[in-house]
Amino acid sequence: MDSLSEHNIPWDLIADSLQPDFPAEEDARLQQWLAESTANRETYQRARELWAVRLADFSAYQAADEATAWDSLMQQLQEKTTAPVVIMRSGKGHFIRKWTAIAAVLLVMAAGIVWYLLPDRSEQVYATTTTQREIALPDGSSITMQPYTEVRVGGRYNQHERAVQLIKGEAFFKVIHNANLPFLVNMDESSVKDIGTSFNIRRSPDTIKLAVISGKVAFWGKDNQETRELSAGMSLAYDVVKKNFTEWAPSSDQGVTNRENLLYFDHTVLTDVVKQIEKVYGKKIQLGSTAIGERKLKADLQGLSFDKALQVICTSLNLDYTDKNGIIILKDKENK
Amino acid sequence: MTPEESAIWIRIQQKDIRAFEEFYRSAYKRFFLMAFQYLKDADTSQEVVNDVFMKLWEDSAEIIIEKSLVSYIYRAVINRSLNQLQKQKRDLAQIRSLQYSLQHDATYELRQMEENELKAALYKAIDQLPDQCRRVFCLSRFEQLKQQEIADQLGISIKTVKNHITYALKQLHKVTGELLVIGIVLLKLFFSGIDQDLGSF
């Protein structure tokens, strides 16, 4: 194989060639580089494979949650250990087996009829009380539910549609875009359809507030049949009583970040960050000194576990943390 | 088995639930990824991995693992994934061909594991990219947004977008190269004699 130094690889050109609109003159440059050696062609082939094939399952990998999976495994194990054991005795065995088989067939038939008649075969309703919760959906999308929120996910999700219902409360939706199966958040009075990636909805009896973090969404008012398209950074409210859209800016509701209840911090002082973290995760945090409370954090902690969020804060602000009887204490790293 | 694997396996056999949980949590994603490669469904992939772990826990006293715990679980995950596909009656010819490869091609399983380990390392590397770089890269690769759209969405220049994508690609290429050159050789040594690890799965 020809020798190839990393410095001689035109990475900018290779990166551009993986994009949909690769200009002809750049393509000519790339072809020229490829023609120079086998090593160049192998490097390019590897980059293409990486981009097109090896990264294909990343979204699913990212959404896979070992904590949820472990909980499910524990539940399975517990169910198995508490399941009743039926012992068939000899003598009347044949008779019992025969009637057991008939009963089983009838039971399966009845279950089948009920299953068929049910409107949504395995819909799941998720509810939070005092803490935040993240739901990983089968397509790799995720919903971060704020406290006191209810979300319904239909049993046919990701089959012919990707629709969820925000019954009450507030949730952050991170959507894996799929043009063939648009992601839809239904509410009684309105619905939100994703055209891009992530957004937050807060539903109360009189208003529905939408803030778009990235990508684009279509916000549809069912009563007035009006649709508004919102891009990243935009927000809008729907007045349930007046049945119309009204201007709304998240920053006017809360001072912590410009996206209420979310863990996006843009040069936010640590004192405010801590208040928000305590609220979202239901944990108690103390600052080792008042001086560190003035430090400013710029970080996106949305969707992270509490431990991971703490690690990010500590790394960003050069801090250490200790856990004393369930209270997290943040201290300057040098004081340790 | 490596000394680390031996220590874990002994504790699992002694029904040490903490050791079992620790091992499960640390290894879950790589096995999930293997199942997902076959099943393309997150829920079913989780079920398959959990079935394998449940059996491992319940039957740990009877299972004999001579070489590698990880390879043993990998094989079980592949087998169960194929069984699951068969139950779903999806592309039976393809399933038969995969089952044939699994039984008759000594290198098939190893290649699957190599590819899976490579993917897991790549995904971990994406997670470790600087925040903005990862965001740009994901919008480009997974949301299929054009560079100009990413620049508009994040309020940065198109040149910065290009730089982030180039940097990410370079880092990931480095991971691929390192694993292909060094890692795979080690993996082969590690998993040698894998055929003897046939358990009750």
Contacts between the chains, C-beta under 8 A, distances in Angstrom:
chain1	res1	chain2	res2	distance
A	6	B	170	8.0
A	6	B	174	8.0
A	11	B	166	4.7
A	11	B	169	6.1
A	11	B	170	5.1
A	12	B	162	6.3
A	12	B	166	5.0
A	14	B	169	6.8
A	15	B	162	6.7
A	15	B	165	4.7
A	15	B	166	4.5
A	15	B	169	5.2
A	16	B	162	7.2
A	18	B	169	7.8
A	19	B	140	7.4
A	19	B	146	7.0
A	19	B	147	6.4
A	20	B	144	7.6
A	20	B	146	6.7
A	21	B	146	7.0
A	43	B	173	7.6
A	46	B	173	6.7
A	46	B	176	6.1
A	46	B	177	7.7
A	47	B	169	6.5
A	47	B	173	5.8
A	50	B	122	7.2
A	50	B	169	7.7
A	50	B	172	5.9
A	50	B	173	6.6
A	50	B	176	5.8
A	51	B	141	6.7
A	51	B	169	7.5
A	54	B	115	8.0
A	54	B	118	6.9
A	54	B	119	5.7
A	54	B	122	5.9
A	54	B	176	7.5
A	55	B	122	6.8
A	55	B	123	8.0
A	55	B	126	7.8
A	55	B	141	5.9
A	55	B	142	7.8
A	57	B	33	6.2
A	57	B	36	5.7
A	57	B	37	6.6
A	57	B	119	6.6
A	57	B	123	7.9
A	58	B	122	7.9
A	58	B	123	5.3
A	58	B	126	6.4
A	58	B	141	7.9
A	58	B	142	6.7
A	59	B	142	5.9
A	60	B	32	8.0
A	60	B	33	7.7
A	60	B	36	5.2
A	60	B	42	5.5
A	60	B	45	7.7
A	61	B	29	6.2
A	61	B	32	7.4
A	61	B	33	5.5
A	61	B	36	7.6
A	61	B	119	7.6
A	61	B	120	7.5
A	61	B	123	4.7
A	62	B	123	7.2
A	62	B	127	7.6
A	63	B	42	6.4
A	64	B	28	7.2
A	64	B	29	5.5
A	64	B	32	4.6
A	64	B	33	7.6
A	64	B	36	7.8
A	64	B	42	6.7
A	64	B	45	7.8
A	64	B	46	7.4
A	66	B	24	7.1
A	66	B	25	4.7
A	66	B	28	3.9
A	66	B	29	6.4
A	67	B	25	7.5
A	69	B	28	5.7
A	69	B	32	7.4
A	69	B	46	5.0
A	69	B	49	6.9
A	69	B	50	6.4
A	70	B	21	6.4
A	70	B	24	5.9
A	70	B	25	6.2
A	70	B	28	7.4
A	72	B	46	6.8
A	72	B	50	6.2
A	73	B	24	7.1
A	73	B	50	4.5
A	73	B	53	5.9
A	73	B	54	6.4
A	76	B	50	6.3
A	76	B	54	5.9
A	77	B	54	6.3
A	77	B	57	6.9
A	80	B	54	7.6
A	80	B	58	7.8
A	136	B	42	7.0
A	137	B	42	8.0
A	138	B	41	6.3
A	138	B	42	4.6
A	138	B	43	5.5
A	139	B	42	7.8
A	140	B	42	7.3
A	176	B	142	7.0
A	177	B	142	8.0
A	177	B	143	5.2
A	177	B	144	7.4
A	196	B	143	7.1
A	196	B	145	8.0
A	196	B	153	7.7
A	197	B	139	7.5
A	197	B	143	6.0
A	214	B	135	8.0
A	214	B	139	7.5
A	214	B	153	5.9
A	214	B	154	7.8
A	215	B	143	7.1
A	215	B	153	6.9
A	231	B	153	7.4
A	232	B	153	4.8
A	232	B	154	7.7
A	233	B	155	8.0
A	299	B	131	7.4
A	300	B	131	6.2
